[in-house]
Amino acid sequence: MLETVTLKIPELFYKRFEYTAQATQRSLDEVILHALSGVPLTIDHIHPRAKGGATTFF
């Protein structure tokens, strides 16, 4: 079961989540839930066309 939460976060965090969602072709919800789980996304999670110089995301 999922719960809905409204959370105010710094713009920098939001932009990182948004970029990670785009780079990994995942939903913003999925990226935030993954970050909350404590398991960082790595370069292996990124779609090949979106790989740049980053190695770890949220």
Secondary structure as UniProt FT lines:
FT   HELIX           11..24
FT   HELIX           28..37
FT   HELIX           43..45
FT   HELIX           48..50
//
